[in-house]
Amino acid sequence: MKNLGTHAIVIGASMGGLMAARALADFYTTVTVLERDLLPAADTPRKGVPQGRHTHGLLARGNAVLEELFPGYTNEVVTQSGGLVGDVANDITWIGRNVTLAHGKSDLFGLLASRPVLEGHVRRRLLALRNVRAIDNCAVLGLASDAARQRVTGVRMRVDAGAEQTIIADLVVDATGRGSSGAAWLEELGYPPPAIEKVEIGISYMTRTYRRRPTDLGGRQGIVVAGSAPNWRNGVLLAQEGDSWIVSAGGFLGDDAPDNDQGFLAYLATLPTMEIHDVVANAEPLSDFRRYRYAASQRRRYEALAHFPEHYLAFGDAICSFNPVYGQGMTVAALEALALQRCLRAGSIDLARRFFRRAARITDIPWEIAVGNDLRHPRIKGERAPMLRFLNWYIGRLHLAATHDSTLTTAFLKVVNLMAPPPSLLGPAIAWRVWRGSRRVAPPVSSPWIESSDCTPAD
């Protein structure tokens, strides 16, 4: 690998920042990761990752990319921390449009473990590299630049509430998440901030962990329920390390699940399966209830900026953050790390423009999946173009056919796991199976698979 500079800085030591740092480590003499939190010695939740106590699962594509970036990572999570590898299509039950998709063996393998475990193993592997270091308890105050403000030269920072200091770098990467101060930093340097797209969803979910027994779910590793009419509630139960289940349930636009045993069970009973309810009703709680709220999916259009300083990038959730129920964030960050590697192989000239264009192409698909599905809800505001309405109608037909056709389940989950593009579901072989299979299955009587928003735009 060519050396592109003496020093690169990554702001943020969450999953996105760690993967960005891994990409940079092959091209810079030293890579420094700056983190506001005190990084834990053990794999425990931390303040800077508010969703860290909630449900996580690594999509099949993300698992494959992490294995590429850190060979042996999956085995380490399993053997050292008790994570689980499973066939996404066969070991997990998927329920969408109020129907259960058929199980079947596939080549899709995901990794189940808590967020602290997933992040902890990446952090240890990264910091084991001889040229990577981390500074925690570090508050980044802004960017340093040359006199003409055309090139970022480092960051202004304060460690342990000490005096302000400036660290010089050949490249600075902002991986501070959806709350990034990047737009304000750009304005301080005289650059316009990126345009922001938002889709207000008001998602909220309640999470608790429980003791997992070998007989639960007949030995399967979890259930995922996607929200649909009439109540649009989501639910998920996934196996985790330590013989535990993590359970989350919630809804859109303030439809909160209660934080008490009786109310939580009643909420779970409104899902289109009683399996999560029945496991929770007979399981030993291992944690308190905890709530997570997420107001809007958000995308910053860095790729559309005509002017941008040299030697500075945004990365991961600082570019785009999705409705977390789709579990896409870590996988998108992993794909961006690969894209960053490719860009760096071509050198550092015009790096921002090249990287942001690649990142936008990576983001397009999961953004369309998440936002397109959320816009099925009649009260979510957003444009529903004719093609989106058709696709939501078609996916409804696919779900019906997939109740008895595991080939369709796998095809759908390849798209969900970012292993295949959405147009793959419209190919002749899949479309034929959808047409043939959906004609033989009646839609659920209580909750029609054609929801109102598939046919009628919201206000």
C-alpha positions as CSV (number, residue, x, y, z in Angstrom):
1,M,0.0,0.0,0.0
2,K,1.2,3.5,-0.8
3,N,1.8,6.0,2.1
4,L,-0.4,9.0,1.7
5,G,0.7,10.9,4.8
6,T,2.1,10.9,8.3
7,H,-1.1,11.2,10.3
8,A,-4.8,10.7,10.0
9,I,-7.4,11.4,12.6
10,V,-10.8,9.8,13.0
11,I,-13.3,11.6,15.3
12,G,-15.5,9.0,17.0
13,A,-14.8,5.5,18.2
14,S,-18.1,3.9,17.5
15,M,-18.4,1.2,14.9
16,G,-18.3,3.6,12.0
17,G,-15.2,5.4,13.3
18,L,-13.4,2.1,14.0
19,M,-14.0,0.8,10.5
20,A,-12.9,4.1,9.0
21,A,-9.7,3.9,11.0
22,R,-9.1,0.4,9.7
23,A,-9.3,1.6,6.2
24,L,-6.9,4.5,6.9
25,A,-4.4,2.3,8.7
26,D,-3.1,0.9,5.4
27,F,-2.3,4.4,4.0
28,Y,-1.1,6.6,6.9
29,T,1.9,6.2,9.2
30,T,-0.2,6.9,12.3
31,V,-4.0,6.8,12.8
32,T,-5.5,8.4,15.9
33,V,-9.0,7.8,17.0
34,L,-10.5,10.5,19.2
35,E,-13.4,9.6,21.4
36,R,-15.5,11.8,23.8
37,D,-16.3,8.8,26.0
38,L,-14.1,6.9,28.4
39,L,-13.6,3.7,26.4
40,P,-14.6,0.7,28.6
41,A,-12.1,-2.1,29.4
42,A,-14.9,-4.7,29.2
43,D,-17.6,-5.1,26.6
44,T,-20.2,-2.9,28.4
45,P,-22.6,-0.2,27.2
46,R,-21.3,3.4,27.1
47,K,-23.0,6.8,27.1
48,G,-21.8,7.7,23.6
49,V,-23.8,4.8,22.1
50,P,-27.3,5.4,23.3
51,Q,-28.7,2.5,21.3
52,G,-26.0,0.2,22.7
53,R,-28.4,-1.4,25.2
54,H,-30.9,-2.3,22.5
55,T,-31.3,-5.0,19.9
56,H,-28.5,-5.4,17.4
57,G,-27.7,-8.0,14.8
58,L,-25.1,-7.8,12.1
59,L,-26.5,-8.3,8.6
60,A,-25.0,-10.9,6.4
61,R,-23.2,-8.4,4.2
62,G,-21.9,-6.5,7.2
63,N,-20.6,-9.8,8.7
64,A,-18.8,-10.6,5.5
65,V,-17.2,-7.2,5.2
66,L,-16.0,-7.2,8.8
67,E,-14.5,-10.5,8.2
68,E,-12.6,-9.0,5.3
69,L,-11.4,-6.0,7.3
70,F,-10.5,-8.1,10.4
71,P,-9.9,-11.8,9.4
72,G,-11.1,-14.2,12.1
73,Y,-13.5,-11.6,13.6
74,T,-16.6,-13.8,13.5
75,N,-14.9,-16.7,15.1
76,E,-13.5,-14.5,17.9
77,V,-16.9,-13.1,18.7
78,V,-18.3,-16.7,18.8
79,T,-15.5,-18.4,20.7
80,Q,-14.4,-15.6,23.1
81,S,-17.8,-13.9,23.8
82,G,-20.5,-16.4,23.0
83,G,-21.9,-14.8,19.9
84,L,-24.0,-16.9,17.5
85,V,-23.7,-17.4,13.8
86,G,-26.9,-18.3,12.0
87,D,-28.5,-18.8,8.7
88,V,-30.6,-15.7,8.3
89,A,-33.3,-17.4,6.3
90,N,-33.4,-20.6,8.3
91,D,-32.6,-19.8,11.9
92,I,-34.7,-16.6,12.2
93,T,-38.4,-16.3,11.7
94,W,-39.4,-13.3,9.6
95,I,-42.9,-11.9,9.7
96,G,-43.9,-9.0,7.4
97,R,-47.2,-7.8,6.1
98,N,-48.7,-10.0,8.9
99,V,-47.6,-13.3,7.3
100,T,-44.7,-15.6,8.2
101,L,-42.1,-16.3,5.5
102,A,-41.1,-19.9,4.9
103,H,-37.8,-21.1,6.4
104,G,-35.2,-22.5,4.1
105,K,-31.4,-23.0,4.1
106,S,-29.5,-20.2,2.4
107,D,-26.0,-18.8,2.0
108,L,-26.8,-15.8,4.2
109,F,-25.0,-15.9,7.6
110,G,-25.5,-13.2,10.2
111,L,-23.8,-12.7,13.5
112,L,-25.8,-12.3,16.7
113,A,-24.2,-10.5,19.7
114,S,-24.8,-7.4,21.8
115,R,-23.6,-4.1,20.5
116,P,-20.9,-3.8,23.2
117,V,-19.5,-7.2,22.2
118,L,-19.6,-6.4,18.4
119,E,-17.9,-3.1,19.0
120,G,-15.5,-4.3,21.6
121,H,-14.0,-6.9,19.3
122,V,-13.6,-4.5,16.5
123,R,-11.9,-2.0,18.8
124,R,-9.4,-4.5,20.2
125,R,-8.6,-5.8,16.7
126,L,-8.1,-2.2,15.5
127,L,-5.9,-1.1,18.4
128,A,-3.8,-4.2,18.0
129,L,-2.5,-2.6,14.8
130,R,0.9,-1.1,15.4
131,N,0.1,2.3,13.9
132,V,-3.3,2.9,15.4
133,R,-4.0,4.6,18.8
134,A,-7.0,5.9,20.6
135,I,-7.4,9.0,22.9
136,D,-10.6,8.9,25.0
137,N,-12.2,11.6,27.2
138,C,-11.4,13.8,24.3
139,A,-13.7,16.7,23.2
140,V,-13.2,17.9,19.7
141,L,-13.9,21.6,19.5
142,G,-13.5,22.2,15.8
143,L,-11.3,21.9,12.7
144,A,-7.9,23.5,12.2
145,S,-7.2,24.8,8.7
146,D,-4.6,26.6,6.6
147,A,-4.8,30.4,6.3
148,A,-6.9,30.3,3.1
149,R,-9.3,27.8,4.7
150,Q,-9.0,25.6,1.7
151,R,-7.4,22.6,3.5
152,V,-8.2,21.1,6.9
153,T,-4.9,20.6,8.8
154,G,-6.1,19.0,12.0
155,V,-8.5,19.4,14.9
156,R,-8.8,21.6,18.0
157,M,-9.4,19.4,21.0
158,R,-9.4,19.2,24.8
159,V,-8.5,16.0,26.7
160,D,-9.8,15.4,30.3
161,A,-11.1,18.9,30.5
162,G,-7.6,20.2,30.1
163,A,-6.3,23.1,27.9
164,E,-7.3,23.4,24.3
165,Q,-4.7,22.0,21.9
166,T,-4.4,21.4,18.2
167,I,-3.4,18.1,16.7
168,I,-2.0,18.3,13.1
169,A,-3.2,15.7,10.6
170,D,-3.0,15.0,6.8
171,L,-6.7,13.8,6.9
172,V,-9.6,14.3,9.3
173,V,-12.6,12.0,9.2
174,D,-15.8,12.9,11.1
175,A,-17.4,9.7,12.3
176,T,-19.4,11.3,15.2
177,G,-22.8,10.0,14.1
178,R,-26.1,11.6,13.4
179,G,-25.4,14.4,15.9
180,S,-22.3,15.4,14.0
181,S,-21.1,19.0,14.3
182,G,-19.6,18.8,10.8
183,A,-22.1,21.3,9.2
184,A,-21.2,23.9,11.8
185,W,-17.5,23.2,11.4
186,L,-17.9,23.7,7.6
187,E,-19.7,27.0,8.2
188,E,-16.9,28.2,10.5
189,L,-14.5,27.7,7.6
190,G,-16.8,29.5,5.2
191,Y,-18.3,26.5,3.4
192,P,-22.1,25.8,2.9
193,P,-23.4,22.9,4.9
194,P,-24.9,19.9,3.1
195,A,-28.6,19.8,2.3
196,I,-30.5,17.4,4.7
197,E,-33.3,15.0,3.8
198,K,-35.5,13.9,6.7
199,V,-38.4,11.5,7.1
200,E,-40.1,12.0,10.4
201,I,-41.0,8.6,11.8
202,G,-41.1,9.0,15.6
203,I,-40.1,5.4,16.2
204,S,-39.9,4.3,19.8
205,Y,-39.2,0.9,21.3
206,M,-38.8,-0.8,24.7
207,T,-36.1,-3.3,25.3
208,R,-35.4,-5.9,27.9
209,T,-33.1,-9.0,28.1
210,Y,-34.3,-12.4,29.4
211,R,-32.8,-15.8,30.2
212,R,-32.7,-18.0,27.0
213,R,-33.7,-21.6,27.4
214,P,-32.8,-24.4,24.8
215,T,-36.5,-25.2,24.2
216,D,-37.5,-21.6,23.3
217,L,-38.6,-21.1,19.7
218,G,-37.9,-24.7,19.0
219,G,-34.2,-24.0,19.0
220,R,-34.3,-21.1,16.5
221,Q,-32.3,-18.0,17.1
222,G,-35.0,-15.3,16.9
223,I,-38.0,-13.7,15.4
224,V,-38.3,-10.4,13.5
225,V,-41.7,-8.7,13.1
226,A,-42.0,-5.8,10.7
227,G,-44.8,-3.3,11.4
228,S,-47.9,-3.4,9.2
229,A,-51.5,-2.3,9.5
230,P,-53.6,-2.1,11.6
231,N,-51.2,-1.1,14.4
232,W,-47.8,-0.8,12.7
233,R,-46.0,-2.3,15.6
234,N,-42.5,-3.9,15.3
235,G,-41.1,-6.6,17.5
236,V,-37.9,-8.5,17.6
237,L,-36.4,-11.3,19.8
238,L,-32.8,-12.3,19.1
239,A,-30.4,-14.7,20.8
240,Q,-27.4,-13.1,22.4
241,E,-24.3,-14.1,24.2
242,G,-24.7,-15.5,27.8
243,D,-27.7,-17.6,27.0
244,S,-29.9,-14.6,26.8
245,W,-32.6,-13.1,24.6
246,I,-32.9,-9.4,23.8
247,V,-36.4,-8.3,23.1
248,S,-37.5,-5.0,21.6
249,A,-41.0,-3.8,20.7
250,G,-42.4,-0.5,19.6
251,G,-44.2,1.6,17.1
252,F,-44.3,4.8,15.0
253,L,-45.2,8.3,15.9
254,G,-45.3,7.9,19.7
255,D,-46.8,4.5,20.0
256,D,-44.7,3.5,23.0
257,A,-44.6,0.1,24.6
258,P,-45.2,0.1,28.4
259,D,-42.2,-0.3,30.8
260,N,-43.9,-2.8,33.1
261,D,-44.4,-6.6,32.9
262,Q,-48.2,-6.6,32.4
263,G,-48.2,-3.7,29.9
264,F,-45.3,-5.0,27.9
265,L,-46.8,-8.5,27.6
266,A,-50.1,-6.9,26.5
267,Y,-48.2,-4.9,23.8
268,L,-46.4,-8.0,22.6
269,A,-49.8,-9.8,22.3
270,T,-50.8,-7.3,19.6
271,L,-48.1,-8.5,17.2
272,P,-49.1,-10.9,14.4
273,T,-47.5,-13.8,16.3
274,M,-47.7,-14.8,20.0
275,E,-44.3,-16.4,20.0
276,I,-42.4,-13.4,21.4
277,H,-45.1,-12.9,24.0
278,D,-45.0,-16.6,25.0
279,V,-41.2,-16.6,25.4
280,V,-41.2,-13.4,27.5
281,A,-44.2,-14.6,29.6
282,N,-42.2,-17.6,30.8
283,A,-38.6,-16.1,30.9
284,E,-36.5,-14.8,33.7
285,P,-35.7,-11.0,33.2
286,L,-32.0,-10.2,33.2
287,S,-32.3,-6.4,32.9
288,D,-34.6,-3.5,33.5
289,F,-36.8,-2.0,30.8
290,R,-35.1,0.7,28.7
291,R,-36.6,2.9,26.0
292,Y,-35.1,4.3,22.8
293,R,-36.6,7.0,20.7
294,Y,-35.6,7.9,17.2
295,A,-37.3,10.9,15.6
296,A,-36.3,10.8,11.9
297,S,-34.2,9.1,9.3
298,Q,-31.7,11.6,8.1
299,R,-29.4,12.0,5.1
300,R,-26.8,14.7,4.6
301,R,-26.1,15.2,0.9
302,Y,-22.4,15.8,1.0
303,E,-22.0,14.5,-2.5
304,A,-24.0,17.5,-3.9
305,L,-21.7,20.1,-2.4
306,A,-19.8,22.1,-5.0
307,H,-17.2,23.4,-2.6
308,F,-15.6,21.4,0.2
309,P,-12.3,21.7,2.0
310,E,-9.4,19.3,1.2
311,H,-8.3,16.6,3.7
312,Y,-11.6,16.3,5.4
313,L,-14.4,13.7,5.2
314,A,-17.7,12.7,6.9
315,F,-18.4,9.0,7.4
316,G,-21.1,6.6,8.5
317,D,-24.0,8.0,10.4
318,A,-22.6,11.5,10.0
319,I,-23.7,11.1,6.4
320,C,-26.8,9.1,6.8
321,S,-28.7,7.4,9.7
322,F,-31.6,5.1,9.1
323,N,-34.6,3.9,11.0
324,P,-32.8,1.5,13.4
325,V,-35.4,-1.3,13.1
326,Y,-33.8,-2.3,9.8
327,G,-30.3,-2.9,11.3
328,Q,-28.5,-1.3,8.4
329,G,-26.1,1.2,10.1
330,M,-23.2,-1.0,10.9
331,T,-23.3,-2.7,7.5
332,V,-23.4,0.6,5.6
333,A,-20.4,1.8,7.6
334,A,-18.5,-1.4,6.7
335,L,-19.3,-0.9,3.0
336,E,-18.1,2.7,3.3
337,A,-14.8,1.5,4.8
338,L,-14.3,-0.6,1.7
339,A,-15.2,2.3,-0.5
340,L,-12.7,4.5,1.4
341,Q,-10.0,1.9,0.9
342,R,-10.6,2.0,-2.9
343,C,-10.5,5.7,-3.0
344,L,-7.3,5.9,-1.0
345,R,-5.6,3.4,-3.4
346,A,-6.1,6.0,-6.1
347,G,-4.4,8.7,-3.9
348,S,-5.5,11.6,-1.9
349,I,-6.2,14.1,-4.7
350,D,-9.9,15.0,-4.9
351,L,-10.6,12.4,-2.2
352,A,-13.7,14.0,-0.7
353,R,-15.6,14.2,-4.1
354,R,-14.7,10.7,-5.0
355,F,-15.5,9.2,-1.6
356,F,-18.8,11.1,-1.2
357,R,-20.0,9.9,-4.6
358,R,-19.2,6.3,-3.7
359,A,-20.8,6.7,-0.3
360,A,-24.0,8.1,-1.9
361,R,-24.3,5.0,-4.1
362,I,-23.8,2.8,-1.1
363,T,-26.5,4.7,0.8
364,D,-29.1,4.8,-1.9
365,I,-30.2,1.3,-1.6
366,P,-30.6,1.0,2.2
367,W,-32.2,4.5,2.2
368,E,-34.7,3.4,-0.4
369,I,-35.5,0.2,1.5
370,A,-36.0,1.9,4.9
371,V,-37.8,5.1,3.7
372,G,-39.8,3.2,1.1
373,N,-41.1,0.7,3.7
374,D,-41.8,3.4,6.3
375,L,-43.9,5.3,3.8
376,R,-46.3,2.5,3.7
377,H,-47.6,3.9,7.0
378,P,-50.3,6.4,6.1
379,R,-49.3,9.0,8.7
380,I,-45.6,9.2,7.7
381,K,-45.1,12.2,5.5
382,G,-43.2,11.9,2.2
383,E,-43.5,11.6,-1.5
384,R,-45.0,8.3,-2.7
385,A,-44.1,8.1,-6.4
386,P,-46.0,5.6,-8.6
387,M,-42.9,3.3,-8.7
388,L,-42.7,3.2,-4.9
389,R,-46.4,2.4,-4.7
390,F,-45.9,-0.4,-7.2
391,L,-42.9,-1.8,-5.4
392,N,-44.7,-1.8,-2.1
393,W,-47.7,-3.6,-3.7
394,Y,-45.3,-6.1,-5.3
395,I,-43.5,-6.8,-2.1
396,G,-46.9,-7.5,-0.5
397,R,-47.5,-10.1,-3.2
398,L,-44.0,-11.5,-2.7
399,H,-44.7,-11.9,1.1
400,L,-47.8,-13.9,0.3
401,A,-46.0,-16.2,-2.0
402,A,-43.1,-16.6,0.3
403,T,-45.3,-18.1,3.0
404,H,-44.8,-21.4,1.1
405,D,-41.7,-20.7,-1.0
406,S,-38.4,-20.4,0.8
407,T,-36.7,-19.4,-2.5
408,L,-38.6,-16.2,-2.3
409,T,-37.8,-15.8,1.4
410,T,-34.1,-16.0,0.5
411,A,-34.4,-13.7,-2.4
412,F,-36.1,-11.1,-0.2
413,L,-33.6,-11.5,2.6
414,K,-30.7,-11.0,0.2
415,V,-32.0,-7.6,-0.5
416,V,-32.7,-6.9,3.2
417,N,-29.2,-8.0,4.1
418,L,-27.7,-5.8,1.3
419,M,-26.4,-8.8,-0.5
420,A,-28.4,-8.1,-3.7
421,P,-30.0,-5.0,-5.2
422,P,-33.8,-4.5,-5.0
423,P,-34.2,-4.9,-8.8
424,S,-33.2,-8.5,-8.3
425,L,-36.7,-9.2,-7.0
426,L,-38.2,-8.1,-10.3
427,G,-36.2,-10.6,-12.4
428,P,-38.3,-13.0,-14.5
429,A,-37.7,-16.1,-12.4
430,I,-38.6,-14.4,-9.1
431,A,-41.6,-12.5,-10.6
432,W,-43.0,-15.8,-11.9
433,R,-42.8,-17.4,-8.5
434,V,-44.4,-14.3,-7.0
435,W,-47.3,-14.3,-9.5
436,R,-47.8,-18.1,-9.2
437,G,-47.5,-18.3,-5.4
438,S,-49.5,-15.2,-4.4
439,R,-52.5,-16.4,-6.4
440,R,-52.7,-19.4,-4.1
441,V,-52.6,-17.6,-0.8
442,A,-55.4,-15.5,0.7
443,P,-54.3,-12.2,2.4
444,P,-54.8,-12.1,6.2
445,V,-58.4,-11.1,6.9
446,S,-57.7,-9.0,9.9
447,S,-54.9,-7.0,8.4
448,P,-55.0,-6.6,4.6
449,W,-51.6,-6.8,2.9
450,I,-52.5,-3.9,0.7
451,E,-52.2,-1.0,3.2
452,S,-53.8,2.3,2.5
453,S,-50.5,4.1,1.9
454,D,-49.7,1.7,-0.9
455,C,-52.6,3.3,-2.9
456,T,-53.1,6.7,-1.3
457,P,-50.6,9.4,-0.6
458,A,-50.4,10.8,2.9
459,D,-50.9,14.4,3.7
